[in-house]
Amino acid sequence: MKPILHALYFMTAVIIAQDTKAVISGAVSSEGQPVPFANIYIKNGTIGTSANADGNYQLTVSAGKIKLVAQSQGFKSQTKALDLTDGAEQIINFNLAEGNEALDEVVITGTRTEKRRTDSPVIVNLIDSETLEQVMATDLSEGLRFQPGLRVEVDCQTCNYTQIRMNGLQGGYSQILINGRPIFSPLTGLYGLEQIPVNMIERIEVVRGGVSALYGSSAIGGTVNVLTKIPKKNGYSLSYTYQDIDGGAEQNLINGNATVINEAANAGVNFFVSNRRRTAYDANGDNFSELPQLKDNSFGVNAFFLPNENSKLEASVSIMNEYRYGGEIVDKPAFLANQSEERTHNVLMGSLDYQLNFDTSSLILYYGGQRTDRDHYTGIIPDNDIEKQAFFANPPYGISEVTTHQGGTQYNRRFHEFLGGTTVLTGGAEYIYDDVYDEIESYRYLIDQTTKNLGVFLQNDWEVSPELNFLSGFRVDKHNLVDHAIFSPRLSLLYKMKETTQLRLGWGTGFRAPQAFDTDLHIAFAGGGVSRISLADDLIEERSNSYTASINYDQASEHFIAGFTLEGFYTHLNDAFFQFPLGEDEFGERFEKRNGSGATVKGITLEARANFDYILELEAGFTLQSSQFDDAVENIEGLPTKRDFLRTPNDYGYATLTYTPVEKLTASANLIYTGKMDIIHFAGEGTGQTVDEYDVTPTFTELSLRAGYTFDLPKINMGLELFGGVKNVTNSYQDDFDTGKNRDSNYVYGPAAPRTVFVGLKISSL
């Protein structure tokens, strides 16, 4: 470790000692008007800057031939080739044309460095804040449903925890990052997707498959990077939404944002606040909720400071408080309900990044952290009087304490001459600490898990020619629950055919440590008791081998752009984890997490997109896949073993359509399709279920509509939008929930909510 740090410090000192070679300055405008805070950077380089509020910029670079790019959301990027001499001071102005830049936007998740999407050897999908608004997403979990290869599912009828499945793999196989930092702990993964409000999010970058293993353990299925709101210009917005949930419950949402930039445009801060209130919803009239009561409050700050033109400091802090109650709908303490789950979360998370740019390199120092304190109750009142007395004498209340820290450094160095091309070398080291303490004394239930992981990574992003890019790298991890260091290489190849087509190939390996992940920490109800998951004593790490291949095509004209992406994926898991049924104890069903022989997940994903003059925009994605264990596993004692993954459909997809006939009027429709899947069902007395069995769910298709009109109020510099619509228009929703306190809470599938009518208004600065 010490030689690596010494090498990084030595390279930093050498670069600092170099003389300034050339200075570029100028302005970025569009149709005579400045484009504030546009990004100006060297193509395939590591340095860049942002224009100020008047569109002016200045950048110091080394002499030689470079390509300078100006880019801003909503405009077509512009590139200028320059040949700079020593000591030159050159004025370079950019005039950007309006256009859809989404296909060529700068992304960071695929390579851990800034790259245009079409130049990235790893496919990176984007969800921006405008899309989140048009699909009526309330939180992160709802926004992620509109991505190819991703499926968000609700996994508990009582508490409604959610997880994402990427390329057929469950939530524990996906790495969720906040501003590039893995501070979503295993426990946070249970409810965290719902706890992040959409007005906290600037955009979401998604990388599917094991080629994202450069981010470490748990990135086998892919990586979701949530980038929080960044200050761009002075402004504000405040919105209120009322939702009627199938006439049986209601939800009220208040979201607010405010941004302040100083006059020098070298510092700014964005504030967000969110308040959410939802009453419990009972779908089948048994007085037990299918959607729990929610009370959420969130507040956060994202800020930046530019000490000089070559350095940047970014900080974010978020505070989230959530109260969640599901089960019997009664106006009394949770332990007096026949069956219920009650959760009170207090979450603090934040990050701090410092980047120092040099001539041909950059150094990044970063920290991310999260703290969760949770008080919870999970209980079901027994029928037997003696057992009932013991229950009330010591009701099953519990506590959870979670602490996550991550710190690291990353160094990027660009070489203008490398085997006939150019390359960016990226190296770094990071340390991740996660401590989970979760206890319910009356169940003799305890998870006391501390994981520590030291990772070192190295990557070479080699542009062999303008048409060919070869990305190679590896990561070495030493996890405290694994006896040996784990070496995870990855390779990606990008070949660009003209400006319309990109071919990509990728291979990578990864691992998951023998620890408890999100679903392992969930306590479910079944058959009148509670079911729990423990870890086998001889559990070892799970290893993966992943392959991807894709073709991406986009054709643009003056008024129309259309394209598609076809991707194939294949992942094999060695020693794949599965849950073995141990039978019942005095509290209920018990399962043990064990290693199986292996598993294979494979399939294809097709994406399609079209945009006509920003009047009509269409996006769609569809996945066909197979997810199977190499050898059949037992899921319920006494039932046949199965190879197929449970709760995993072989086909699913989405589509979004946005219509903007005039600037002030927007209408949108979105559709989500979920195919059939196998699911298990535990019998419970008085629930309508008499035998334990496998079930095959029906298919579901959700259609949702939204329309909004904005009124400009120039005298007070404000816009007022009125909007409304219907989620799940056809009320495509599960219709065979278990009833009563003995229900199997894991027997839940299909859409997260029934038909929901909503109306709202939003005010914002012009």
C-alpha positions in Angstrom: 0.0 0.0 0.0 2.8 2.5 1.0 4.6 2.2 -2.4 1.4 3.0 -4.2 0.8 6.1 -2.1 4.4 7.2 -2.5 4.1 6.8 -6.3 0.9 9.0 -6.3 2.6 11.7 -4.2 5.7 11.6 -6.4 3.7 12.0 -9.6 1.7 14.8 -8.0 4.8 16.7 -7.0 6.3 16.3 -10.5 3.2 17.7 -12.2 2.9 20.6 -9.7 6.4 21.6 -10.6 5.6 21.9 -14.3 5.3 25.4 -15.9 2.0 26.7 -17.2 2.0 26.2 -21.0 -1.0 27.9 -22.5 -4.2 29.8 -21.4 -7.5 29.5 -23.2 -10.4 31.8 -22.5 -13.6 32.8 -24.1 -17.4 32.7 -23.9 -20.1 30.1 -24.5 -23.4 31.4 -26.0 -26.4 30.3 -28.0 -28.2 32.6 -30.5 -26.5 35.6 -28.9 -27.4 34.7 -25.3 -24.8 33.4 -22.8 -25.0 29.7 -21.8 -24.3 29.9 -18.0 -22.3 27.2 -16.3 -21.5 25.2 -19.5 -18.8 22.5 -19.2 -15.6 23.1 -21.1 -13.1 20.3 -21.1 -10.4 18.5 -23.2 -11.7 15.6 -25.1 -10.5 12.3 -23.6 -8.6 14.3 -21.0 -8.8 14.7 -17.3 -9.2 18.5 -16.9 -11.9 21.0 -17.6 -13.8 23.9 -16.1 -17.3 25.5 -16.0 -18.3 28.8 -17.4 -19.6 31.4 -15.0 -23.1 32.9 -15.0 -22.3 35.1 -18.0 -20.9 32.1 -20.1 -17.3 33.2 -19.7 -14.5 30.7 -18.9 -10.7 30.3 -18.6 -8.6 27.2 -18.7 -4.9 26.5 -18.4 -3.6 23.6 -20.5 -0.3 22.2 -21.8 1.0 23.0 -25.3 0.2 20.7 -28.2 -2.7 19.5 -30.2 -6.0 19.2 -28.2 -9.7 19.0 -28.9 -11.7 21.4 -26.7 -15.3 20.6 -26.1 -18.1 22.8 -24.8 -21.2 21.1 -23.6 -24.4 22.0 -21.7 -27.7 20.1 -21.1 -30.2 21.0 -23.8 -27.6 22.0 -26.4 -25.5 20.1 -28.9 -21.9 19.9 -27.9 -19.3 21.6 -30.0 -15.7 20.5 -30.4 -12.7 22.7 -31.7 -9.3 21.3 -32.6 -6.5 23.5 -31.3 -2.7 23.5 -31.8 -1.3 25.5 -28.9 2.3 26.8 -28.5 4.2 27.5 -25.4 3.0 30.6 -23.5 0.0 31.1 -25.9 -3.0 33.0 -24.8 -5.9 32.2 -27.1 -9.5 33.3 -27.1 -11.9 30.5 -28.2 -15.6 31.2 -28.3 -18.4 28.6 -28.7 -21.9 29.1 -30.2 -24.0 26.1 -29.2 -27.1 25.0 -31.0 -30.2 23.7 -29.2 -30.5 20.0 -29.4 -30.9 16.7 -27.5 -27.6 16.1 -25.8 -28.8 13.1 -23.8 -27.1 10.6 -26.2 -23.8 12.4 -25.9 -23.9 13.7 -22.3 -20.9 13.5 -20.1 -21.0 10.5 -17.7 -18.6 9.2 -15.0 -19.9 5.9 -13.7 -18.6 3.6 -16.5 -14.9 4.5 -16.1 -14.7 6.6 -12.9 -13.7 9.5 -15.1 -15.7 12.0 -17.2 -16.5 10.7 -20.7 -19.1 11.4 -23.3 -21.6 8.5 -23.5 -20.7 7.7 -27.1 -17.0 7.5 -26.2 -17.5 5.3 -23.1 -16.5 1.6 -23.7 -19.1 0.7 -21.0 -22.8 1.4 -21.7 -24.1 4.0 -19.2 -27.8 4.7 -19.1 -29.2 8.0 -17.8 -32.3 9.1 -15.9 -32.5 12.8 -15.5 -34.7 15.0 -13.2 -37.0 15.9 -16.0 -37.7 12.2 -16.8 -38.3 11.5 -13.1 -40.9 14.3 -13.1 -42.7 13.1 -16.2 -43.0 9.5 -14.9 -44.5 10.9 -11.7 -41.8 9.3 -9.6 -42.0 10.0 -5.9 -38.7 8.5 -4.8 -35.7 6.6 -6.2 -37.4 3.3 -6.3 -40.2 4.6 -8.6 -37.6 6.3 -10.9 -35.5 3.2 -11.4 -38.5 1.3 -13.0 -37.9 3.1 -16.3 -34.6 1.6 -17.2 -33.8 -1.3 -19.5 -32.7 -4.4 -17.6 -33.9 -3.1 -14.3 -36.9 -4.2 -12.3 -38.1 -2.8 -9.0 -40.2 -5.0 -6.8 -42.0 -4.8 -3.5 -41.1 -7.8 -1.3 -43.3 -7.5 1.8 -47.0 -7.1 2.1 -46.6 -5.6 5.6 -43.6 -3.3 5.5 -43.3 -2.9 1.7 -39.5 -2.9 1.4 -38.2 -2.7 -2.1 -35.2 -3.9 -4.1 -33.9 -3.6 -7.6 -33.1 -6.6 -9.8 -30.5 -5.9 -12.5 -30.1 -8.5 -15.3 -32.1 -11.0 -13.3 -30.0 -10.7 -10.1 -31.6 -9.7 -6.8 -30.8 -6.5 -4.9 -27.7 -7.7 -3.0 -25.9 -8.1 -6.4 -26.3 -4.4 -7.3 -24.1 -1.6 -6.0 -26.0 1.6 -5.1 -23.8 4.7 -5.0 -24.6 8.2 -3.8 -22.4 10.6 -5.6 -20.1 7.8 -6.5 -19.8 6.5 -3.0 -21.1 3.1 -1.8 -22.7 4.3 1.4 -25.9 2.2 1.0 -25.2 -0.4 3.7 -26.9 -3.8 3.7 -29.6 -2.6 6.1 -30.1 0.7 4.2 -30.8 -1.4 1.1 -34.1 -2.6 2.7 -35.9 0.8 2.7 -33.4 3.3 1.3 -34.7 3.2 -2.2 -38.0 4.8 -0.9 -36.3 7.2 1.5 -34.5 9.2 -1.2 -36.9 11.8 -2.7 -36.8 12.7 -6.4 -36.1 16.4 -5.8 -32.8 15.3 -4.2 -31.7 13.7 -7.5 -30.0 15.5 -10.4 -29.6 12.4 -12.5 -29.1 8.6 -12.1 -26.4 6.8 -14.1 -26.8 3.0 -14.5 -24.2 0.5 -15.6 -25.5 -3.0 -16.0 -23.5 -6.2 -15.6 -20.2 -7.3 -14.0 -18.0 -4.9 -16.0 -18.8 -2.4 -13.2 -16.8 -4.5 -10.8 -14.3 -1.7 -10.5 -16.5 -0.4 -7.7 -15.9 -3.5 -5.6 -17.9 -6.1 -3.8 -21.6 -6.4 -4.7 -21.3 -4.8 -8.2 -21.9 -8.2 -9.9 -25.3 -7.3 -11.3 -24.5 -3.6 -12.0 -24.1 -0.2 -10.5 -26.7 2.6 -9.8 -25.0 5.9 -9.2 -27.4 8.6 -7.8 -26.0 12.1 -8.4 -27.6 14.7 -6.1 -28.7 18.2 -7.2 -25.8 20.5 -8.1 -25.9 24.3 -8.0 -26.1 25.7 -11.5 -27.9 29.0 -11.3 -29.9 31.1 -8.8 -33.4 29.8 -8.5 -36.1 28.0 -6.6 -39.0 25.6 -6.9 -41.8 24.4 -4.6 -44.4 21.8 -5.4 -47.4 20.1 -3.8 -49.0 16.9 -5.0 -52.1 15.2 -3.7 -52.7 11.5 -4.5 -55.9 9.4 -4.1 -54.9 5.7 -3.9 -57.9 3.8 -5.2 -60.3 5.6 -3.0 -58.8 3.8 0.1 -55.8 6.0 1.1 -54.2 9.3 0.3 -50.8 10.7 0.0 -49.6 14.3 0.3 -46.2 15.4 -1.1 -44.3 18.7 -0.6 -40.9 19.2 -2.4 -38.8 22.3 -2.4 -35.4 23.3 -3.9 -33.4 26.5 -3.7 -30.1 27.3 -5.3 -27.7 30.2 -4.6 -24.6 31.1 -6.6 -22.2 33.8 -5.7 -21.3 36.7 -8.1 -18.0 35.2 -8.9 -19.7 31.9 -9.8 -17.0 30.0 -7.9 -19.2 28.9 -5.1 -22.8 27.7 -4.9 -25.2 25.7 -2.7 -28.4 23.8 -3.4 -31.0 23.1 -0.6 -33.7 20.5 -0.9 -36.6 19.6 1.4 -39.2 17.0 1.1 -42.3 16.0 3.2 -44.4 12.9 2.5 -47.5 11.7 4.3 -49.4 8.5 3.3 -52.2 6.8 5.1 -52.4 3.0 5.1 -54.1 1.2 2.2 -56.1 -2.0 2.6 -56.7 -3.8 -0.7 -58.9 -6.7 0.4 -61.0 -5.3 3.2 -59.5 -7.4 6.1 -58.3 -4.3 8.0 -54.6 -5.3 7.4 -52.6 -2.9 5.2 -51.1 -3.7 1.8 -49.4 -0.3 1.6 -48.1 0.9 5.0 -48.5 4.3 6.6 -45.6 6.6 5.8 -44.3 9.8 7.3 -41.1 11.1 5.7 -39.1 14.2 6.2 -35.9 14.9 4.2 -33.5 17.8 4.1 -30.2 18.2 2.4 -27.5 20.5 1.1 -25.2 20.1 -1.9 -22.4 22.7 -2.3 -19.3 23.4 -4.3 -16.4 25.8 -4.1 -13.7 26.6 -6.6 -10.6 27.8 -4.8 -9.0 28.4 -8.2 -9.4 27.4 -11.8 -7.7 24.1 -11.2 -9.4 22.8 -8.0 -12.8 22.0 -6.8 -14.4 21.1 -3.5 -17.8 19.4 -3.3 -19.8 18.5 -0.3 -23.3 17.0 0.4 -25.2 16.3 3.5 -28.7 14.7 3.8 -30.9 14.1 6.8 -33.8 11.7 6.4 -36.4 10.7 9.0 -39.0 8.0 8.2 -41.8 6.5 10.2 -43.4 3.4 8.6 -46.2 1.2 10.0 -47.9 -1.7 8.3 -50.2 -4.5 9.5 -53.5 -4.4 11.3 -55.0 -0.9 10.9 -55.6 0.2 14.5 -55.3 3.3 16.6 -53.1 1.9 19.3 -49.5 1.0 20.0 -47.9 -1.5 17.5 -47.6 -4.3 20.1 -51.4 -4.3 20.6 -52.1 -4.9 16.9 -52.7 -8.6 16.0 -49.9 -8.3 13.5 -47.7 -5.3 12.5 -44.4 -3.9 11.6 -43.3 -0.5 12.9 -40.1 1.3 11.8 -38.6 4.7 12.8 -35.5 5.6 10.8 -33.1 8.5 11.4 -30.6 8.6 8.6 -27.6 10.9 8.1 -25.5 10.6 5.0 -22.9 12.8 3.3 -19.8 13.1 1.1 -16.8 15.3 0.6 -14.7 15.4 -2.6 -11.7 17.5 -3.4 -10.3 17.5 -7.0 -7.0 19.1 -8.0 -6.4 19.4 -11.8 -3.0 19.7 -13.3 -1.7 19.9 -16.9 -2.4 16.4 -17.9 -3.7 14.8 -14.7 -5.9 15.1 -11.7 -5.9 14.0 -8.1 -9.2 13.3 -6.2 -9.5 12.8 -2.4 -13.0 11.7 -1.2 -15.0 10.6 1.8 -18.5 9.3 2.1 -20.4 8.2 5.2 -23.8 7.2 6.5 -25.4 6.6 10.0 -28.8 5.0 10.6 -30.5 4.7 13.9 -33.7 2.6 13.8 -36.2 1.6 16.4 -38.5 -1.2 15.2 -41.2 -3.7 16.1 -42.1 -6.9 14.3 -44.7 -9.0 16.0 -47.8 -11.1 15.8 -50.0 -11.8 18.9 -50.3 -15.6 19.6 -53.6 -17.3 19.9 -52.7 -19.4 23.0 -53.4 -17.5 26.3 -50.2 -18.6 28.0 -48.1 -17.6 24.9 -50.0 -14.4 24.8 -49.1 -13.5 28.3 -45.4 -14.1 27.6 -45.7 -12.0 24.4 -47.1 -9.0 26.2 -44.5 -9.3 29.0 -41.7 -9.0 26.5 -43.0 -7.6 23.1 -40.6 -7.9 20.2 -39.2 -4.4 19.9 -35.7 -4.0 18.5 -33.0 -1.5 17.7 -30.7 -1.1 14.7 -27.5 0.9 14.5 -25.6 1.2 11.2 -22.4 3.1 10.5 -20.7 3.2 7.1 -17.5 5.0 6.1 -15.7 5.1 2.9 -12.5 7.1 2.1 -10.1 7.0 -0.8 -8.0 8.6 -3.4 -8.0 8.5 -7.2 -5.3 9.7 -9.6 -5.8 10.2 -13.3 -3.0 10.8 -15.7 -3.3 11.4 -19.4 -0.5 10.4 -21.9 -0.7 12.1 -25.3 1.5 9.4 -26.9 0.8 5.8 -26.0 1.4 3.0 -28.6 0.2 5.2 -31.4 -2.8 6.6 -29.5 -3.6 8.4 -26.3 -4.5 6.9 -22.9 -5.8 7.9 -19.5 -4.3 5.9 -16.6 -6.5 5.8 -13.4 -5.4 4.4 -10.1 -6.4 4.6 -6.6 -7.2 3.0 -3.2 -10.2 3.1 -1.0 -11.3 1.7 2.4 -14.9 0.8 3.3 -16.1 0.1 6.8 -19.6 -1.0 7.5 -21.0 -1.9 10.9 -24.5 -3.4 11.3 -26.1 -4.1 14.7 -29.7 -5.3 14.5 -31.3 -6.9 17.6 -34.7 -8.2 18.8 -34.1 -9.7 22.2 -37.5 -11.5 22.5 -36.8 -13.5 19.3 -33.1 -14.1 20.3 -32.4 -12.4 17.0 -29.1 -10.6 16.5 -27.1 -9.5 13.5 -23.8 -8.0 14.7 -21.8 -7.7 11.5 -18.7 -5.6 10.9 -17.2 -5.6 7.4 -14.0 -4.0 6.3 -12.7 -3.9 2.8 -9.5 -2.4 1.4 -9.5 -2.1 -2.4 -6.8 -1.0 -4.8 -7.7 -0.4 -8.5 -5.9 0.4 -11.7 -7.4 1.1 -15.1 -6.0 2.0 -18.5 -8.4 3.8 -20.9 -6.6 3.6 -24.2 -7.9 5.4 -27.3 -6.1 3.3 -29.9 -7.5 5.5 -32.7 -10.6 7.8 -33.1 -12.6 4.6 -33.9 -11.2 2.1 -31.3 -11.0 2.3 -27.6 -9.7 -0.4 -25.3 -10.4 -0.3 -21.5 -8.5 -2.6 -19.2 -8.2 -2.7 -15.5 -8.4 -4.6 -12.3 -9.3 -4.3 -8.7 -7.7 -6.1 -5.7 -9.9 -6.4 -2.5 -9.0 -7.6 0.9 -12.3 -8.2 2.8 -12.2 -9.1 6.5 -14.7 -12.0 6.0 -12.6 -13.6 3.2 -9.2 -15.3 4.0 -7.5 -14.2 0.8 -7.2 -11.1 -1.4 -9.5 -11.2 -4.4 -8.3 -10.1 -7.8 -11.1 -8.9 -10.2 -10.0 -7.9 -13.7 -12.2 -6.3 -16.4 -11.8 -5.6 -20.1 -14.0 -3.6 -22.4 -13.7 -2.8 -26.1 -15.4 0.0 -28.1 -15.4 0.2 -31.8 -17.1 3.3 -33.4 -18.4 3.0 -37.0 -18.7 6.5 -38.3 -20.8 8.7 -36.0 -23.8 6.5 -35.8 -22.8 3.1 -34.5 -20.9 1.8 -31.5 -20.0 -1.9 -30.9 -19.0 -2.9 -27.4 -17.6 -6.1 -25.8 -17.0 -6.5 -22.1 -15.8 -9.1 -19.6 -15.3 -8.8 -15.9 -15.2 -10.8 -12.7 -16.5 -9.9 -9.2 -17.4 -11.3 -5.8 -19.8 -11.1 -2.9 -18.5 -11.6 0.6 -20.1 -14.2 2.9 -22.1 -11.6 4.8 -25.7 -10.6 5.4 -27.2 -8.5 2.7 -30.5 -6.6 2.5 -33.0 -9.5 2.1 -31.1 -11.5 4.8 -31.9 -8.8 7.3 -35.7 -8.8 6.6 -38.0 -10.6 9.1 -41.2 -11.8 7.4 -44.5 -13.1 8.6 -45.7 -16.6 7.5 -48.1 -19.2 9.0 -48.7 -17.3 12.2 -45.0 -16.8 13.0 -42.0 -14.9 11.9 -39.3 -16.2 9.5 -35.7 -15.3 9.8 -32.5 -16.0 7.8 -29.1 -16.9 9.3 -25.7 -17.5 7.7 -24.2 -21.0 7.4 -21.0 -21.4 9.5 -19.0 -22.6 6.4 -20.3 -19.9 4.0 -17.6 -18.7 1.5 -17.5 -15.9 -1.0 -19.5 -16.1 -4.2 -17.5 -15.4 -7.4 -18.8 -14.2 -10.8 -17.8 -14.2 -14.4 -19.7 -11.8 -16.7 -19.7 -11.1 -20.4 -21.6 -8.4 -22.4 -21.8 -7.5 -26.0 -23.8 -4.7 -27.6 -24.5 -2.6 -30.6 -25.7 1.0 -30.3 -27.1 2.9 -33.3 -28.4 6.5 -33.5 -29.2 8.5 -36.6 -29.8 12.2 -36.3 -31.2 14.8 -38.8 -32.2 18.4 -38.3 -35.6 17.6 -36.8 -35.4 13.9 -35.9 -33.2 11.5 -34.0 -33.8 7.7 -33.6 -31.8 4.8 -32.5 -31.6 1.5 -30.7 -29.3 -0.6 -28.4 -29.2 -4.4 -28.5 -27.2 -6.0 -25.6 -26.6 -9.6 -24.7 -25.4 -10.5 -21.2 -24.1 -13.7 -19.6 -23.1 -14.1 -15.9 -22.0 -17.3 -14.2 -21.9 -17.5 -10.4 -19.7 -19.9 -8.6 -20.8 -21.1 -5.1 -24.0 -19.1 -5.6 -25.9 -18.2 -2.4 -29.4 -19.6 -1.8 -31.7 -20.0 1.2 -32.1 -23.5 2.6 -35.3 -24.2 4.7 -34.4 -25.4 8.1 -38.0 -25.9 9.3 -39.8 -24.2 12.2 -38.8 -23.2 15.7 -40.9 -21.7 18.5 -41.1 -18.3 16.6 -41.6 -19.5 13.0 -39.8 -20.5 9.8 -36.0 -20.5 9.7 -33.8 -20.3 6.6 -30.0 -20.6 6.3 -28.0 -18.9 3.6 -25.7 -21.5 2.0 -23.5 -21.9 -1.0 -24.9 -23.8 -4.0 -22.9 -25.3 -6.9 -23.5 -22.3 -9.1 -26.0 -20.3 -11.2 -26.3 -18.8 -14.6 -28.1 -15.6 -15.7 -28.3 -14.8 -19.4 -30.4 -12.8 -21.7 -30.8 -9.9 -24.2 -32.1 -6.4 -23.7 -33.4 -4.2 -26.5 -33.7 -0.4 -26.1 -35.4 1.9 -28.6 -35.6 5.7 -28.7 -36.9 8.5 -31.0 -37.2 12.3 -30.7 -39.0 14.6 -33.1 -38.0 18.2 -32.6 -38.6 17.8 -28.8 -42.3 17.7 -29.6 -42.6 13.9 -29.4 -40.1 11.8 -27.4 -40.2 8.0 -27.1 -38.1 5.6 -25.1 -38.6 1.8 -24.5 -36.8 -1.2 -23.3 -37.5 -4.9 -23.2 -35.6 -7.8 -21.6 -35.7 -11.5 -22.2 -33.7 -13.6 -19.8 -33.1 -16.9 -18.0 -32.0 -17.2 -14.4 -31.2 -20.7 -13.1 -29.1 -22.5 -10.5 -26.8 -25.2 -11.9 -28.3 -27.7 -9.5 -31.9 -27.5 -8.2 -32.3 -26.1 -4.7 -34.9 -26.6 -2.0 -37.2 -23.6 -1.2 -39.9 -25.1 1.0 -39.5 -28.3 3.0 -41.5 -31.1 1.3 -41.9 -29.4 -2.1 -39.9 -30.3 -5.2 -36.6 -28.6 -5.7 -36.3 -26.0 -8.5 -33.5 -24.6 -10.7 -35.3 -21.4 -11.6 -34.8 -18.3 -9.5 -37.9 -17.3 -7.7 -39.5 -13.9 -8.1 -37.7 -13.5 -11.4 -39.7 -13.1 -14.6 -38.2 -14.1 -17.9 -39.5 -11.0 -19.7 -40.2 -7.5 -18.6 -40.0 -4.0 -20.1 -41.1 -0.3 -20.1 -42.0 2.5 -22.4 -42.3 6.3 -22.0 -43.8 8.8 -24.4 -43.7 12.6 -23.9 -45.7 15.1 -26.1 -44.8 18.8 -25.9 -46.8 20.6 -28.7 -46.0 24.0 -27.2 -43.3 24.9 -24.6 -45.8 25.4 -21.8 -47.9 22.2 -22.3 -46.5 18.7 -21.7 -48.3 15.4 -21.7 -46.7 12.0 -21.0 -47.6 8.4 -20.8 -45.6 5.5 -19.5 -46.0 1.8 -19.4 -44.4 -1.0 -17.4 -44.8 -4.7 -18.2 -43.9 -7.6 -15.9 -44.0 -11.2 -17.1 -44.9 -14.3 -15.3 -42.7 -15.6 -12.5 -42.5 -18.4 -9.9 -43.2 -17.5 -6.3 -43.6 -19.6 -3.1 -46.6 -19.4 -0.8 -46.6 -20.5 2.8 -50.0 -21.7 4.2 -51.5 -19.9 7.2 -54.7 -20.6 9.1 -57.5 -18.2 8.2 -55.6 -16.7 5.2 -57.4 -18.4 2.4 -54.4 -20.7 1.8 -54.4 -24.3 2.9 -51.2 -25.9 1.6 -47.6 -24.7 1.0 -47.1 -24.5 -2.8 -45.4 -22.9 -5.7 -47.4 -20.3 -7.6 -47.0 -18.8 -11.1 -48.0 -15.1 -11.1 -50.0 -13.5 -13.9 -48.5 -10.9 -16.2 -49.0 -7.2 -15.3 -49.1 -4.1 -17.5 -49.3 -0.6 -15.8 -50.3 2.4 -17.9 -49.9 5.9 -16.4 -50.8 9.3 -17.7 -49.7 12.9 -16.8 -50.4 16.4 -18.2 -49.2 19.8 -17.1 -49.5 23.4 -18.2 -47.2 26.2 -17.1 -48.3 29.8 -16.7 -45.5 32.5 -16.9 -45.8 35.3 -14.4 -43.0 37.6 -15.5 -43.9 40.5 -13.2 -42.9 38.3 -10.2 -40.3 36.3 -12.2 -42.2 33.0 -11.5 -43.7 30.1 -13.4 -46.8 28.2 -12.2 -47.4 24.7 -13.4 -50.7 22.9 -12.8 -50.5 19.1 -13.4 -52.5 16.0 -12.9 -53.0 12.5 -14.1 -53.5 8.8 -13.2 -51.0 6.1 -12.2 -51.9 2.5 -13.1 -55.0 3.6 -15.1 -56.3 0.0 -15.5 -55.8 -0.8 -11.9 -53.5 -3.7 -12.8 -52.8 -5.0 -9.2 -52.5 -8.2 -7.3 -55.9 -9.6 -6.4 -55.2 -12.6 -4.2 -53.4 -11.2 -1.1 -53.5 -13.3 2.0 -56.0 -12.1 4.7 -55.7 -11.8 8.4 -52.8 -11.8 10.8 -51.4 -15.3 9.8 -50.8 -14.1 6.2 -47.6 -14.8 4.3 -46.2 -11.3 4.0 -43.7 -12.4 1.3 -46.6 -13.4 -1.0 -46.7 -10.1 -2.8 -46.0 -9.4 -6.4 -46.9 -7.2 -9.3 -47.2 -3.4 -9.3 -46.3 -1.5 -6.1 -49.7 0.4 -5.9 -53.2 0.3 -7.4 -54.8 3.0 -9.5 -53.8 6.4 -8.1 -55.3 9.8 -9.2 -53.1 12.8 -8.6 -53.2 16.6 -9.0 -50.6 19.2 -8.0 -49.0 22.5 -8.6 -45.4 23.7 -8.9 -44.0 27.2 -8.7 -40.5 28.0 -9.8 -38.3 30.9 -10.8 -38.1 31.9 -14.5 
